[in-house]
Amino acid sequence: MGVIPCHTCGQRVKPARSVRLRQMIDAPTGPDPDDRLYEQYERQMAFRRAFICERCYKALDTHYGTGAITAAGTAKRYSLSGDCRGGKAAVYDHAKWQRYQQRKAGELGIDLA
């Protein structure tokens, strides 16, 4: 049976939670809506789908949905989308995760077979 890499801590687990996640980064100083650095910051702060282990999910599944996850000796701050909190994040086993990966690759014109 295969395993799924956790996006936040890097551990290979089964099963994993499918969440909408973003890594919290500091805003550039003096945010100006016309500033390219601020535009880049806004893109990086968008929620994206990720697969995380149960331990990381429990750390982030709080009222505010934020927390720090330590991997390879470095702590990074993450934020979990509100619709994934409260135990609502879907659980994926390896087969379901592979089907998702194949579907997304197909949308990009990539053949994983």
Contacts in CASP RR format, 6 or more apart in sequence:
PFRMAT RR
TARGET T0000
AUTHOR 0000-0000-0000
METHOD contacts of the structure
MODEL  1
MGVIPCHTCGQRVKPARSVRLRQMIDAPTGPDPDDRLYEQYERQMAFRRA
FICERCYKALDTHYGTGAITAAGTAKRYSLSGDCRGGKAAVYDHAKWQRY
QQRKAGELGIDLA
1 14 0 8 1.000
1 94 0 8 1.000
2 14 0 8 1.000
2 94 0 8 1.000
3 12 0 8 1.000
3 13 0 8 1.000
3 14 0 8 1.000
3 94 0 8 1.000
4 12 0 8 1.000
4 13 0 8 1.000
4 14 0 8 1.000
4 15 0 8 1.000
4 16 0 8 1.000
4 51 0 8 1.000
4 92 0 8 1.000
4 94 0 8 1.000
4 97 0 8 1.000
5 11 0 8 1.000
5 12 0 8 1.000
5 13 0 8 1.000
5 51 0 8 1.000
6 12 0 8 1.000
6 13 0 8 1.000
6 16 0 8 1.000
6 51 0 8 1.000
6 52 0 8 1.000
6 53 0 8 1.000
6 56 0 8 1.000
7 21 0 8 1.000
7 50 0 8 1.000
7 51 0 8 1.000
7 52 0 8 1.000
8 21 0 8 1.000
8 50 0 8 1.000
8 52 0 8 1.000
8 53 0 8 1.000
8 56 0 8 1.000
8 60 0 8 1.000
8 69 0 8 1.000
8 71 0 8 1.000
8 76 0 8 1.000
8 78 0 8 1.000
9 52 0 8 1.000
9 53 0 8 1.000
9 55 0 8 1.000
9 56 0 8 1.000
9 69 0 8 1.000
9 70 0 8 1.000
9 71 0 8 1.000
10 71 0 8 1.000
11 53 0 8 1.000
11 55 0 8 1.000
13 53 0 8 1.000
13 54 0 8 1.000
14 93 0 8 1.000
14 94 0 8 1.000
15 54 0 8 1.000
15 91 0 8 1.000
15 92 0 8 1.000
15 93 0 8 1.000
15 94 0 8 1.000
16 51 0 8 1.000
16 52 0 8 1.000
16 53 0 8 1.000
16 54 0 8 1.000
16 91 0 8 1.000
16 92 0 8 1.000
16 97 0 8 1.000
17 51 0 8 1.000
17 52 0 8 1.000
17 53 0 8 1.000
17 54 0 8 1.000
17 57 0 8 1.000
17 84 0 8 1.000
17 89 0 8 1.000
17 90 0 8 1.000
17 91 0 8 1.000
17 92 0 8 1.000
18 49 0 8 1.000
18 50 0 8 1.000
18 51 0 8 1.000
18 89 0 8 1.000
18 90 0 8 1.000
18 91 0 8 1.000
18 92 0 8 1.000
18 100 0 8 1.000
19 49 0 8 1.000
19 50 0 8 1.000
19 51 0 8 1.000
19 52 0 8 1.000
19 57 0 8 1.000
19 60 0 8 1.000
19 80 0 8 1.000
19 81 0 8 1.000
19 84 0 8 1.000
19 89 0 8 1.000
20 47 0 8 1.000
20 48 0 8 1.000
20 49 0 8 1.000
20 50 0 8 1.000
20 80 0 8 1.000
20 81 0 8 1.000
20 82 0 8 1.000
20 83 0 8 1.000
20 84 0 8 1.000
21 47 0 8 1.000
21 48 0 8 1.000
21 49 0 8 1.000
21 50 0 8 1.000
21 52 0 8 1.000
21 60 0 8 1.000
21 78 0 8 1.000
21 79 0 8 1.000
21 80 0 8 1.000
21 81 0 8 1.000
21 84 0 8 1.000
22 44 0 8 1.000
22 45 0 8 1.000
22 46 0 8 1.000
22 47 0 8 1.000
22 48 0 8 1.000
22 78 0 8 1.000
22 79 0 8 1.000
22 81 0 8 1.000
23 44 0 8 1.000
23 76 0 8 1.000
23 77 0 8 1.000
23 78 0 8 1.000
23 79 0 8 1.000
24 45 0 8 1.000
24 66 0 8 1.000
24 76 0 8 1.000
24 77 0 8 1.000
24 78 0 8 1.000
24 79 0 8 1.000
25 41 0 8 1.000
25 44 0 8 1.000
25 45 0 8 1.000
27 38 0 8 1.000
27 41 0 8 1.000
28 35 0 8 1.000
28 37 0 8 1.000
28 38 0 8 1.000
28 41 0 8 1.000
30 38 0 8 1.000
31 38 0 8 1.000
31 41 0 8 1.000
32 38 0 8 1.000
47 79 0 8 1.000
47 81 0 8 1.000
51 92 0 8 1.000
51 97 0 8 1.000
52 60 0 8 1.000
56 69 0 8 1.000
56 78 0 8 1.000
57 80 0 8 1.000
57 87 0 8 1.000
57 89 0 8 1.000
59 67 0 8 1.000
59 68 0 8 1.000
59 69 0 8 1.000
60 66 0 8 1.000
60 67 0 8 1.000
60 69 0 8 1.000
60 78 0 8 1.000
60 79 0 8 1.000
60 80 0 8 1.000
61 80 0 8 1.000
61 84 0 8 1.000
61 85 0 8 1.000
61 86 0 8 1.000
61 87 0 8 1.000
61 89 0 8 1.000
62 85 0 8 1.000
65 79 0 8 1.000
65 80 0 8 1.000
65 82 0 8 1.000
65 85 0 8 1.000
66 77 0 8 1.000
66 78 0 8 1.000
66 79 0 8 1.000
66 80 0 8 1.000
67 77 0 8 1.000
67 78 0 8 1.000
67 79 0 8 1.000
68 75 0 8 1.000
68 76 0 8 1.000
68 77 0 8 1.000
68 78 0 8 1.000
69 75 0 8 1.000
69 76 0 8 1.000
69 78 0 8 1.000
70 76 0 8 1.000
92 100 0 8 1.000
101 112 0 8 1.000
102 112 0 8 1.000
102 113 0 8 1.000
105 111 0 8 1.000
105 112 0 8 1.000
106 112 0 8 1.000
END
